[in-house]
Amino acid sequence: QVQLVESGGGLVQPGGSLRLSCVVSGFTLDYYKIIWFREAPGKEREDISCINSPGPNYYADSVKGRFTISRNNRKNTVYLQMNSLQPEDTAVYYCATDHLLGSSCPGRYRYWGQGTQVTVSS
């Protein structure tokens, strides 16, 4: 069964950093794309980053230059390094996949995890 589990969220001050992790199971990570999206109260769902084998990686304009997506296929884990965090980055962050071969970033998705809360506040 396809499963994704996010972790690494927390409370940070503006300008701080966090590294989120997404551990996947039920499929071979390097065959499929992984999308990070976020949701916050009163805001629409936003796709913020995506990684797949063909590339290139995708970043939303709101996070370009601050966030970096990477993967460790041996550990079945995708990471999202978040630097220079600002209050507007406060949201629940999810990783997701469409579980389709050869699809491009960011595209659609069918599976996601429980999310991890990121709060940026002084």
Secondary structure in CASP SS format (residue, H / E / C, confidence):
PFRMAT SS
TARGET T0000
AUTHOR 0000-0000-0000
METHOD secondary structure of the structure
MODEL  1
Q C 1.00
V C 1.00
Q E 1.00
L E 1.00
V E 1.00
E E 1.00
S E 1.00
G C 1.00
G C 1.00
G E 1.00
L E 1.00
V E 1.00
Q C 1.00
P C 1.00
G C 1.00
G C 1.00
S C 1.00
L E 1.00
R E 1.00
L E 1.00
S E 1.00
C E 1.00
V E 1.00
V E 1.00
S E 1.00
G C 1.00
F C 1.00
T C 1.00
L H 1.00
D H 1.00
Y H 1.00
Y C 1.00
K C 1.00
I E 1.00
I E 1.00
W E 1.00
F E 1.00
R E 1.00
E E 1.00
A C 1.00
P C 1.00
G C 1.00
K C 1.00
E C 1.00
R C 1.00
E E 1.00
D E 1.00
I E 1.00
S E 1.00
C E 1.00
I E 1.00
N C 1.00
S C 1.00
P C 1.00
G C 1.00
P C 1.00
N C 1.00
Y E 1.00
Y E 1.00
A C 1.00
D C 1.00
S C 1.00
V C 1.00
K C 1.00
G C 1.00
R C 1.00
F E 1.00
T E 1.00
I E 1.00
S E 1.00
R E 1.00
N E 1.00
N H 1.00
R H 1.00
K H 1.00
N C 1.00
T E 1.00
V E 1.00
Y E 1.00
L E 1.00
Q E 1.00
M E 1.00
N C 1.00
S C 1.00
L C 1.00
Q C 1.00
P H 1.00
E H 1.00
D H 1.00
T C 1.00
A E 1.00
V E 1.00
Y E 1.00
Y E 1.00
C E 1.00
A E 1.00
T E 1.00
D C 1.00
H C 1.00
L C 1.00
L C 1.00
G C 1.00
S C 1.00
S C 1.00
C C 1.00
P C 1.00
G C 1.00
R C 1.00
Y C 1.00
R C 1.00
Y E 1.00
W E 1.00
G C 1.00
Q C 1.00
G C 1.00
T E 1.00
Q E 1.00
V E 1.00
T E 1.00
V E 1.00
S C 1.00
S C 1.00
END
